[in-house]
Amino acid sequence: MTNTSLTARHAGRRTIVARAAILLLTAALVSVAGCGAGGATEPTRDPNTNPKPKTDPDGMPPGARQLINIDRVELPAMIYDGPASDTQGRSYDEVTIVVTRGSMEFVSAERFTMVFDLLITADGTVSTKSMSIDGTYEMQGPVFKFHPTDGLDRDFGGSRGNGVVTVHVDLIGSGEANYYNFD
């Protein structure tokens, strides 16, 4: 079990807390409604634009791919385990975020979309949430650069080989990116 100290790195702490807070608040709202009751971005560049022309004009063939594992761990796979706070100032000693399912679709030769189903446990209270990331991508040979326009506020990278697309991204802003493998 990894316990990430919220006082270890001030900037990292804010990012973890902010992303975990968004996930927790959204999950809380979804559960209340159900029962009736963001590779690092260059600092001088807007992460939501695609300033360079695509070097591979064909892009990836359109189609959906299913998430098969994260860091070679079969699903469900934990991507966060530690303390966090929500946007209302509530602190949680133990938060785990587990990816239970995911998919990636190359919508066109320039656009992609990804969806992840998350299981979030905050001090024993379990909720679910879907997280979507949409945007543009460019590729050169087997290497991708993804530029999200919705769902994540930073660019990330990836590659393809042997029929598998691997994406290297930090979904929750914890400071540690994971390898997501889609087939």
Summary of the structure (lengths in Angstrom):
residues: 183
radius of gyration: 16.8
end to end distance: 28.6
largest distance: 50.8
contacts: 535
relative contact order: 0.22
helix: 14%
strand: 48%
